[in-house]
Amino acid sequence: MSRGTASVLAALLSWSVPTVALAQERAYGAIDWAVGATTMLVAIALLVIAFGLSRVAAGSAMAENISYVVAACSCMGASVLASWAARFVDDGAAASQVLLGGQVLIIATMVLLCVYFYRVRAALKRFLDAASSSEVLARAQASGEDTVGVRDA
């Protein structure tokens, strides 16, 4: 089976199996808890990986950018915790406030990831500009041309 066929099959199964299970009302609670537990486990794994990445990147040029990813992962993990906390709140108004706080944390996650990607893009652009200008300088020196003013261009 090709990779594309396997991907399509996995997508169809992930869409159809929960749909059939949700059609039976008694299975909804179990599926809701199972999806919530899976979300919590994935959020914990993401936090562990992000903190591990920040330890590895400590002292590197990318360390300050990695801190945005770690903060975004923390916000996402807190949002997952908020959704779990809302399950155990008896008051409907308090549960909706907790869920609203979770949504605000998701917004914070997206903002932090936008900042991260913008900063990485800017750093990569600076690197590529510097690499291309040094490449032009190296070619000019190799061909024996006068390199005065090449760097200023």
C-alpha positions as CSV (number, residue, x, y, z in Angstrom):
1,M,0.0,0.0,0.0
2,S,1.4,3.4,-0.9
3,R,1.9,6.2,1.6
4,G,-0.8,8.3,-0.1
5,T,-3.3,5.5,0.1
6,A,-2.5,4.8,3.7
7,S,-3.0,8.5,4.5
8,V,-6.4,8.6,2.9
9,L,-7.4,5.4,4.7
10,A,-6.3,6.8,8.0
11,A,-8.2,10.0,7.4
12,L,-11.3,8.2,6.5
13,L,-11.1,5.9,9.5
14,S,-10.4,8.8,11.9
15,W,-13.5,10.6,10.5
16,S,-15.9,7.7,10.2
17,V,-15.2,5.7,13.4
18,P,-16.0,8.5,15.8
19,T,-19.0,9.5,13.7
20,V,-20.5,6.1,14.0
21,A,-19.7,6.0,17.7
22,L,-21.2,9.4,18.4
23,A,-24.4,8.4,16.6
24,Q,-24.9,6.1,19.6
25,E,-25.6,8.5,22.4
26,R,-24.3,6.2,25.2
27,A,-20.9,6.1,23.6
28,Y,-20.5,9.8,23.6
29,G,-19.4,10.2,27.2
30,A,-16.7,7.5,26.8
31,I,-15.4,9.0,23.6
32,D,-15.4,12.5,25.1
33,W,-13.3,11.2,28.0
34,A,-11.0,9.2,25.8
35,V,-10.3,12.2,23.5
36,G,-9.8,14.4,26.5
37,A,-7.3,11.9,28.0
38,T,-5.5,11.6,24.7
39,T,-5.3,15.4,24.5
40,M,-3.9,15.6,28.0
41,L,-1.2,13.0,27.2
42,V,-0.2,14.7,24.0
43,A,-0.1,18.1,25.8
44,I,2.2,16.6,28.5
45,A,4.5,15.1,25.8
46,L,4.6,18.4,23.9
47,L,5.6,20.2,27.1
48,V,8.3,17.7,27.9
49,I,9.7,17.9,24.4
50,A,9.6,21.7,24.3
51,F,11.4,22.0,27.7
52,G,14.0,19.5,26.4
53,L,14.5,21.6,23.3
54,S,14.9,24.7,25.4
55,R,17.6,23.0,27.5
56,V,19.4,21.8,24.3
57,A,19.2,25.3,22.7
58,A,20.5,27.1,25.8
59,G,23.2,29.4,24.8
60,S,22.7,29.1,21.1
61,A,21.6,31.8,18.7
62,M,18.1,30.4,18.6
63,A,17.6,30.1,22.3
64,E,15.7,33.4,22.6
65,N,13.3,32.2,19.8
66,I,12.8,28.8,21.4
67,S,11.5,30.5,24.5
68,Y,8.5,31.6,22.4
69,V,7.7,28.0,21.5
70,V,8.1,26.9,25.1
71,A,5.7,29.7,26.2
72,A,3.2,28.7,23.5
73,C,3.4,25.1,24.5
74,S,2.8,26.1,28.1
75,C,-0.3,28.2,27.1
76,M,-1.6,25.3,25.1
77,G,-1.1,22.9,28.0
78,A,-2.8,25.3,30.3
79,S,-5.7,25.5,27.9
80,V,-6.0,21.7,28.0
81,L,-6.0,21.8,31.8
82,A,-8.7,24.5,31.7
83,S,-10.9,22.2,29.5
84,W,-10.4,19.4,32.0
85,A,-11.2,21.7,34.9
86,A,-14.4,22.7,33.3
87,R,-15.6,19.1,33.4
88,F,-15.4,19.1,37.2
89,V,-17.1,22.5,37.8
90,D,-20.7,22.2,38.8
91,D,-21.7,25.8,38.2
92,G,-22.5,26.4,34.5
93,A,-21.4,30.1,34.6
94,A,-18.1,29.2,36.2
95,A,-17.5,26.4,33.7
96,S,-18.2,28.8,30.8
97,Q,-15.7,31.2,32.3
98,V,-13.1,28.5,32.6
99,L,-13.7,27.5,29.0
100,L,-13.4,31.1,27.9
101,G,-10.1,31.3,29.7
102,G,-9.0,28.2,27.8
103,Q,-9.9,29.9,24.5
104,V,-7.9,33.0,25.5
105,L,-4.9,30.8,26.2
106,I,-5.3,29.3,22.7
107,I,-5.2,32.8,21.3
108,A,-2.1,33.5,23.3
109,T,-0.6,30.3,21.9
110,M,-1.2,31.4,18.4
111,V,0.2,34.9,19.0
112,L,3.4,33.4,20.5
113,L,3.8,31.1,17.6
114,C,3.3,34.0,15.2
115,V,6.0,35.9,17.0
116,Y,8.3,32.9,16.9
117,F,7.8,32.3,13.1
118,Y,8.2,36.0,12.3
119,R,11.5,36.1,14.3
120,V,12.8,32.9,12.7
121,R,11.8,34.2,9.3
122,A,13.6,37.5,9.9
123,A,16.7,35.7,11.2
124,L,16.7,33.3,8.2
125,K,16.3,36.2,5.8
126,R,19.3,38.0,7.4
127,F,21.3,34.8,7.2
128,L,20.5,34.3,3.5
129,D,21.2,37.9,2.7
130,A,24.6,37.7,4.4
131,A,25.3,34.4,2.7
132,S,24.5,35.7,-0.7
133,S,26.6,38.9,-0.2
134,S,29.5,36.9,1.0
135,E,29.1,34.5,-2.0
136,V,29.2,37.5,-4.4
137,L,32.3,38.8,-2.6
138,A,34.0,35.3,-2.8
139,R,33.2,35.0,-6.6
140,A,34.5,38.5,-7.2
141,Q,37.7,37.7,-5.4
142,A,38.1,34.4,-7.2
143,S,37.8,36.0,-10.5
144,G,40.3,38.7,-9.6
145,E,37.9,41.6,-9.9
146,D,38.2,44.7,-7.8
147,T,36.2,44.1,-4.6
148,V,36.1,47.7,-3.4
149,G,32.4,48.6,-3.1
150,V,31.1,45.1,-3.5
151,R,30.4,44.8,0.1
152,D,28.5,48.1,0.1
153,A,26.2,46.9,-2.7
